[in-house]
Amino acid sequence: MIPDQQPNSAAIPATLGTGQTSVVNSGVPDTSPSLGPPTSDSHARKFLSLKDYNEQISDTVWCWEGVIAQGYLTLIVARPDVGKSLLALRILGSVTNGLSNIDGTPWGGKRGKALFLDFEGAMSLYVSRASKMSIDHDLIQTICLATEGVSTPALTDAEAHKRISEQLDTGEFGILLVDSLSGGSSVVDENTAKAGVVVKWLQDIAQHYEIPVLLVHHLRKGSWKVGGARPTLDGVRGSSAITQYPKTIVALDKPIEDSQDVRLVVIKNNASDKRVAIAYQYNSPSFDLISIDDLEERAKKSSKSTQRAVTQETIDKVGPWLNRGLPMTEVAKMSGVARSTLYKAIAVLKDSSEISDQITREDIHGHADIHGHADIHGHADIH
């Protein structure tokens, strides 16, 4: 049963923020940052003191301690096929059906319906997953424009803003999920500050209606880390404006390739010093916690084993050209292996990062032997 909830007295405008709006070339409205009247004397002042900020932080209501805060935007990032949409759907179940957070703690925020904006075209998959998780279908609603049939309007569309606001004005909703940023704002270049306008609007929605807003996004290609190293904030795809407004940013990854083990790490938390880090396996329909320390230790061993395998493959390639007194540059050229790859492969085989540093720095001739010492003759020697 949905408890009665009342929206804030000041209705949010249909466009991004309040005041006059104008549509820029990207289709994203430029707006003023305010939303409705100030709610306290401190907000009415031009400047806030550290005391004011401390009071705001102290008053933060955590739906999921250290992960999702009431009235704020949370960004969920991962590479493809790690399970960010799956986790987001499970979080909706906490709001609609009272499911516990995946770490076993109770949901500490409002209960109600969930407004779900699917820009990935995967609604049939969500329906199936929701059934397996025993999440009531009636309590998760989406928005369709009548003229477009079963489709979700873009986040950069004024009509979409109006429809979203009209739904949230009912006070029936306890959370908004947007999956994903790139799908919902495809006309916006993620690498420009204009992407931040969309994200800022979602943060304004969260604060105005005092509900958590979840925004699904991606990690940059090349930032995916295997071998125990945790994701970092600079791995989030697109402009830094995207990471500016969320109160918390949650990164998911699989430290061990082709594994079902998922690591969840909070890489940004502007409301607390707490940095949540847990690991789990999804065994439909449950999320089963596992030891993150054990996972990261196994990941390091797995990565080292993989590195050795790749390195041995590289050495096998260059093997016929070694011990011939050839310069390393010539060995790399004749074997078709990049010189930097050859150096790193040798270093891994010798189990010494110091060797890797010494080799890649190189001596004046640009050569090194297997032991990591500069070869003044410029020849490859693996004795």
C-alpha positions as CSV (number, residue, x, y, z in Angstrom):
1,M,0.0,0.0,0.0
2,I,1.3,3.4,-0.9
3,P,1.5,6.0,1.9
4,D,0.1,9.4,1.2
5,Q,2.7,11.9,0.2
6,Q,2.4,15.5,-0.7
7,P,4.7,17.3,-3.1
8,N,6.4,20.6,-2.2
9,S,4.1,23.6,-2.4
10,A,6.0,25.1,-5.3
11,A,5.4,23.1,-8.5
12,I,8.5,22.5,-10.6
13,P,8.4,24.1,-14.0
14,A,8.2,21.9,-17.1
15,T,11.6,23.1,-18.4
16,L,15.0,22.8,-16.8
17,G,14.7,25.0,-13.7
18,T,12.7,28.2,-13.3
19,G,12.8,31.6,-14.8
20,Q,13.0,32.3,-18.5
21,T,14.3,29.6,-20.7
22,S,15.7,29.6,-24.2
23,V,16.6,26.6,-26.3
24,V,20.2,26.4,-27.4
25,N,21.4,24.6,-30.5
26,S,21.8,21.3,-28.6
27,G,18.1,21.3,-27.7
28,V,18.9,21.7,-24.0
29,P,17.2,24.7,-22.4
30,D,19.4,27.3,-20.6
31,T,17.9,28.1,-17.2
32,S,18.4,29.8,-13.9
33,P,19.4,27.5,-11.1
34,S,16.6,28.3,-8.6
35,L,13.6,26.1,-8.0
36,G,10.7,27.7,-6.1
37,P,11.0,29.9,-3.0
38,P,13.8,29.5,-0.5
39,T,12.9,27.0,2.3
40,S,14.8,28.7,5.1
41,D,16.5,32.0,6.0
42,S,19.9,30.5,5.3
43,H,18.9,29.7,1.7
44,A,17.6,33.3,1.3
45,R,21.0,34.7,2.2
46,K,23.6,35.4,-0.5
47,F,26.2,33.4,1.3
48,L,26.1,30.2,3.5
49,S,28.4,29.6,6.4
50,L,30.1,26.3,7.2
51,K,27.6,25.9,10.0
52,D,24.8,26.0,7.4
53,Y,26.5,23.4,5.3
54,N,27.1,21.2,8.3
55,E,23.4,21.4,9.3
56,Q,22.5,20.3,5.7
57,I,24.9,17.4,5.9
58,S,23.7,16.4,9.4
59,D,20.1,16.4,8.2
60,T,20.8,14.1,5.2
61,V,18.4,11.2,5.1
62,W,20.1,8.1,3.8
63,C,18.0,5.6,1.9
64,W,21.0,3.4,1.7
65,E,23.7,4.5,4.1
66,G,26.6,6.0,2.2
67,V,25.2,5.1,-1.2
68,I,21.8,6.8,-1.9
69,A,20.6,10.0,-0.1
70,Q,17.0,11.2,0.0
71,G,16.5,14.3,-2.2
72,Y,19.7,13.9,-4.1
73,L,21.0,12.5,-7.4
74,T,23.0,9.3,-7.5
75,L,25.0,8.3,-10.6
76,I,25.5,4.6,-11.2
77,V,28.4,3.9,-13.6
78,A,29.8,0.7,-15.1
79,R,31.0,-0.7,-18.4
80,P,28.4,-2.7,-20.4
81,D,27.1,-6.0,-19.1
82,V,28.2,-5.6,-15.5
83,G,24.7,-5.1,-14.1
84,K,24.1,-1.4,-13.4
85,S,20.5,-1.6,-14.7
86,L,19.9,-4.7,-12.7
87,L,21.0,-3.1,-9.5
88,A,18.9,0.0,-10.3
89,L,15.8,-2.1,-10.7
90,R,16.5,-3.8,-7.5
91,I,16.7,-0.4,-5.8
92,L,13.3,0.4,-7.2
93,G,12.0,-2.7,-5.4
94,S,13.2,-1.2,-2.1
95,V,10.9,1.8,-2.7
96,T,7.9,0.0,-4.1
97,N,7.9,-3.3,-2.2
98,G,10.1,-2.7,0.8
99,L,12.9,-4.9,-0.3
100,S,16.1,-4.5,1.8
101,N,19.2,-3.0,0.3
102,I,21.5,-5.6,-1.2
103,D,23.8,-5.3,1.8
104,G,20.9,-6.4,4.1
105,T,20.2,-2.9,5.6
106,P,16.6,-1.6,5.4
107,W,15.6,1.1,2.9
108,G,15.7,4.4,4.9
109,G,13.8,6.6,2.5
110,K,10.3,7.2,1.3
111,R,8.1,4.4,0.0
112,G,5.9,4.8,-3.0
113,K,5.7,4.2,-6.7
114,A,8.7,4.4,-8.9
115,L,8.9,6.5,-12.1
116,F,11.2,4.7,-14.6
117,L,12.4,6.3,-17.8
118,D,13.9,3.6,-20.0
119,F,16.0,4.9,-22.9
120,E,17.7,1.6,-23.6
121,G,14.7,-0.1,-25.2
122,A,14.9,-3.0,-22.7
123,M,11.5,-2.7,-21.0
124,S,10.7,-6.4,-21.8
125,L,13.8,-7.4,-19.9
126,Y,12.9,-5.2,-17.0
127,V,9.5,-6.7,-16.8
128,S,11.0,-10.2,-16.6
129,R,13.5,-9.2,-14.0
130,A,10.9,-7.4,-11.9
131,S,8.8,-10.6,-11.9
132,K,11.7,-12.7,-10.7
133,M,12.4,-10.2,-7.9
134,S,8.7,-10.1,-6.9
135,I,8.5,-6.4,-7.6
136,D,4.9,-5.2,-8.3
137,H,4.6,-4.2,-11.9
138,D,1.8,-1.7,-11.1
139,L,4.1,0.3,-8.8
140,I,6.7,1.0,-11.5
141,Q,5.4,3.5,-14.1
142,T,6.9,5.0,-17.2
143,I,5.9,8.0,-19.4
144,C,4.8,7.8,-23.0
145,L,3.9,10.7,-25.3
146,A,0.5,10.0,-26.8
147,T,1.6,11.0,-30.2
148,E,4.5,8.6,-30.2
149,G,2.9,5.5,-28.8
150,V,5.0,3.3,-26.5
151,S,8.1,5.4,-26.3
152,T,10.0,7.5,-23.8
153,P,10.5,11.2,-24.4
154,A,14.0,12.7,-24.4
155,L,15.4,14.4,-21.4
156,T,16.1,17.4,-23.6
157,D,12.5,17.8,-24.6
158,A,10.3,20.5,-22.9
159,E,7.2,18.3,-23.2
160,A,9.0,15.5,-21.5
161,H,9.9,17.8,-18.6
162,K,6.2,18.7,-18.3
163,R,5.1,15.1,-18.2
164,I,7.7,14.1,-15.6
165,S,6.7,17.1,-13.4
166,E,3.0,16.2,-13.7
167,Q,3.6,12.7,-12.6
168,L,5.8,13.7,-9.7
169,D,3.4,16.4,-8.6
170,T,0.9,13.7,-7.6
171,G,3.1,12.9,-4.6
172,E,2.8,9.1,-5.3
173,F,6.4,8.6,-6.3
174,G,9.3,7.8,-4.0
175,I,12.1,7.5,-6.6
176,L,12.9,8.4,-10.2
177,L,15.2,6.2,-12.4
178,V,16.7,7.3,-15.6
179,D,18.4,4.6,-17.7
180,S,20.6,6.0,-19.3
181,L,22.0,9.5,-19.6
182,S,23.4,8.9,-23.1
183,G,20.1,7.3,-24.3
184,G,18.0,10.1,-22.8
185,S,20.1,13.0,-24.1
186,S,21.5,11.7,-27.3
187,V,21.5,15.2,-28.9
188,V,23.9,16.4,-26.3
189,D,27.7,15.8,-26.6
190,E,28.7,14.1,-23.4
191,N,32.1,15.7,-23.6
192,T,30.8,19.2,-23.3
193,A,29.4,21.2,-20.3
194,K,25.9,21.0,-21.9
195,A,25.6,17.4,-20.6
196,G,25.8,18.9,-17.2
197,V,22.6,20.9,-17.8
198,V,20.6,17.7,-18.0
199,V,22.3,16.3,-15.0
200,K,21.7,19.5,-13.0
201,W,18.0,19.4,-13.9
202,L,17.8,15.9,-12.5
203,Q,19.5,17.0,-9.3
204,D,17.0,19.9,-9.1
205,I,14.1,17.3,-9.5
206,A,15.6,15.3,-6.6
207,Q,15.8,18.2,-4.3
208,H,12.4,19.7,-5.2
209,Y,10.5,16.5,-4.7
210,E,12.7,15.2,-1.9
211,I,13.2,11.9,-3.6
212,P,16.3,10.0,-4.7
213,V,17.0,10.2,-8.5
214,L,19.1,7.4,-10.0
215,L,20.9,8.1,-13.2
216,V,22.6,5.2,-15.1
217,H,25.7,6.1,-17.0
218,H,28.9,4.5,-18.4
219,L,32.6,4.3,-17.7
220,R,35.0,5.4,-20.3
221,K,36.6,2.8,-22.6
222,G,40.1,2.2,-21.4
223,S,39.3,3.0,-17.8
224,W,38.1,-0.6,-17.1
225,K,40.4,-2.1,-14.6
226,V,41.1,-5.8,-14.1
227,G,43.3,-7.1,-11.3
228,G,42.1,-5.5,-8.1
229,A,42.5,-1.8,-8.9
230,R,39.2,0.0,-8.1
231,P,37.4,2.3,-10.5
232,T,38.0,6.0,-10.0
233,L,36.1,9.2,-10.6
234,D,38.2,10.1,-13.7
235,G,36.9,6.9,-15.4
236,V,33.4,8.3,-15.8
237,R,32.6,8.9,-19.4
238,G,32.1,12.4,-20.8
239,S,32.5,15.9,-19.4
240,S,33.4,16.5,-15.8
241,A,30.1,18.4,-15.6
242,I,28.4,15.0,-15.4
243,T,30.1,14.2,-12.2
244,Q,29.7,17.7,-10.7
245,Y,26.1,17.5,-9.5
246,P,25.5,14.0,-8.2
247,K,25.7,13.7,-4.4
248,T,27.0,10.2,-4.7
249,I,28.6,8.2,-7.6
250,V,28.5,4.4,-7.5
251,A,30.8,2.4,-9.7
252,L,30.3,-1.3,-10.5
253,D,33.0,-3.5,-12.0
254,K,34.1,-7.1,-12.4
255,P,37.6,-7.4,-11.1
256,I,37.9,-10.9,-12.6
257,E,36.9,-11.2,-16.2
258,D,34.2,-13.8,-17.1
259,S,33.2,-14.0,-13.4
260,Q,29.9,-13.4,-11.8
261,D,31.6,-11.5,-8.9
262,V,30.6,-7.8,-8.9
263,R,32.3,-5.1,-6.9
264,L,30.4,-2.0,-5.8
265,V,32.4,1.1,-4.8
266,V,31.2,4.6,-3.9
267,I,33.8,6.8,-5.7
268,K,32.1,10.1,-4.7
269,N,30.2,11.0,-1.6
270,N,29.7,14.7,-0.9
271,A,27.5,14.1,2.2
272,S,29.7,11.8,4.2
273,D,33.3,10.6,4.6
274,K,32.0,7.0,4.3
275,R,33.1,5.2,1.2
276,V,31.1,2.0,0.8
277,A,32.8,-0.9,-0.9
278,I,31.1,-4.3,-1.1
279,A,31.0,-7.3,-3.4
280,Y,28.2,-9.6,-4.5
281,Q,27.0,-12.2,-6.9
282,Y,23.7,-12.0,-8.6
283,N,22.0,-15.4,-8.4
284,S,18.6,-14.7,-9.8
285,P,16.6,-13.3,-8.1
286,S,18.9,-12.6,-5.1
287,F,22.1,-10.5,-4.6
288,D,24.4,-12.6,-2.5
289,L,27.2,-10.7,-0.6
290,I,30.7,-12.1,-0.8
291,S,33.9,-10.9,0.8
292,I,35.4,-7.9,-1.1
293,D,38.8,-8.5,0.4
294,D,38.7,-12.1,-0.9
295,L,37.5,-10.9,-4.3
296,E,40.3,-8.3,-4.7
297,E,42.9,-10.8,-3.6
298,R,41.7,-13.4,-6.1
299,A,41.6,-10.6,-8.8
300,K,45.2,-9.8,-8.2
301,K,46.2,-13.4,-8.6
302,S,44.0,-13.9,-11.6
303,S,45.5,-10.7,-13.3
304,K,49.0,-11.8,-12.6
305,S,48.3,-15.2,-14.1
306,T,46.8,-13.6,-17.2
307,Q,49.7,-11.2,-17.5
308,R,52.1,-14.1,-17.4
309,A,50.2,-16.0,-20.1
310,V,50.2,-13.0,-22.4
311,T,53.8,-12.3,-21.6
312,Q,54.8,-15.9,-22.4
313,E,52.9,-15.6,-25.7
314,T,54.9,-12.5,-26.5
315,I,58.2,-14.1,-25.6
316,D,57.3,-17.1,-27.7
317,K,56.9,-14.7,-30.6
318,V,60.2,-13.0,-30.2
319,G,62.0,-16.2,-29.1
320,P,63.6,-16.9,-32.5
321,W,65.1,-13.4,-32.6
322,L,66.6,-13.4,-29.1
323,N,70.2,-14.3,-28.2
324,R,71.3,-13.2,-31.7
325,G,73.0,-10.1,-30.5
326,L,70.3,-7.9,-32.1
327,P,69.2,-4.5,-30.7
328,M,65.9,-4.6,-29.0
329,T,64.4,-2.4,-31.6
330,E,65.4,-4.9,-34.3
331,V,64.0,-7.8,-32.2
332,A,60.7,-5.9,-31.9
333,K,60.6,-5.1,-35.6
334,M,61.4,-8.6,-36.8
335,S,58.9,-10.3,-34.5
336,G,56.1,-7.8,-35.1
337,V,55.9,-7.0,-31.3
338,A,55.8,-3.4,-30.1
339,R,59.0,-2.6,-28.2
340,S,57.1,-1.3,-25.2
341,T,55.1,-4.5,-25.1
342,L,58.3,-6.5,-25.2
343,Y,59.8,-4.6,-22.4
344,K,56.8,-4.9,-20.2
345,A,56.5,-8.6,-20.9
346,I,60.1,-9.2,-19.9
347,A,59.5,-7.2,-16.7
348,V,56.5,-9.3,-15.7
349,L,58.4,-12.5,-16.3
350,K,61.0,-11.3,-14.0
351,D,58.5,-10.4,-11.3
352,S,59.9,-6.9,-10.8
353,S,58.2,-3.6,-11.4
354,E,61.6,-2.0,-11.0
355,I,62.7,-3.7,-14.2
356,S,59.7,-2.4,-16.0
357,D,60.6,1.2,-15.0
358,Q,64.3,0.7,-15.9
359,I,63.6,-0.8,-19.2
360,T,61.0,1.7,-20.4
361,R,63.3,4.6,-19.4
362,E,66.0,3.0,-21.5
363,D,69.6,4.1,-21.8
364,I,71.1,6.4,-24.4
365,H,71.0,3.6,-27.0
366,G,67.4,2.7,-26.3
367,H,68.2,-0.9,-25.4
368,A,68.0,-3.2,-22.4
369,D,68.7,-6.8,-21.5
370,I,66.4,-9.3,-19.7
371,H,68.0,-8.4,-16.4
372,G,66.8,-4.8,-16.7
373,H,70.3,-3.4,-17.1
374,A,71.1,-1.0,-19.9
375,D,73.1,-2.9,-22.6
376,I,75.8,-0.5,-23.7
377,H,76.2,-2.5,-26.9
378,G,72.5,-2.1,-27.7
379,H,71.9,-5.8,-27.9
380,A,69.1,-8.1,-26.6
381,D,70.5,-10.6,-24.2
382,I,68.2,-12.9,-22.1
383,H,70.9,-14.9,-20.3
